[in-house]
Amino acid sequence: MRRSPRRLRWYAAAAAASCAALTGCLFLDNEWHPCDTTCTGTCMACEETKTGEPDGTCAPVTANTDPDDECEVGDCGGDGACEAPSDSP
């Protein structure tokens, strides 16, 4: 059965909304994949490119990065929170 482009857009939007509401999601290979646990906090992700952990595993974002621009000042500290930059003498 072939689905219409309109139906596919609706399906993708519905899948993304329900997935994001439940646990957080990863869009990989043109499909939404849920994270293994709720992964919606600051400096948390379930993408290997952001955490170094396998895709689908919720983990803190790698230290000294902020791939989603979540921190107002500084970067993610590697512990699931923003870290202010240290002053260099």
Phi, psi and omega in degrees: 000131180262131180264146179287155178303322179297316180295321179295319177297318179298314181299315180296318180294317180295318179296317180296316181295314182290322180294314180296324180291329184277304189220347193097156188220167176228125178265108186223132180055043178062025177220151175274133179237127179286152174284161182290336176218172176301127188225063185240004181283170177298136177060033175239147179202167176235032177246131181303323181294340181260335187241335186087353177267163180302146176308137180093352179260118179288129182204162175296145176296145180307137181303148177067023173228163175207070188296338181251012181051050181273335184266130179290321180227133178083199183231180175290144185266002180087003181236017179086019179215158176285149180232126179292146179294143177276144178281132178264133179291000000 
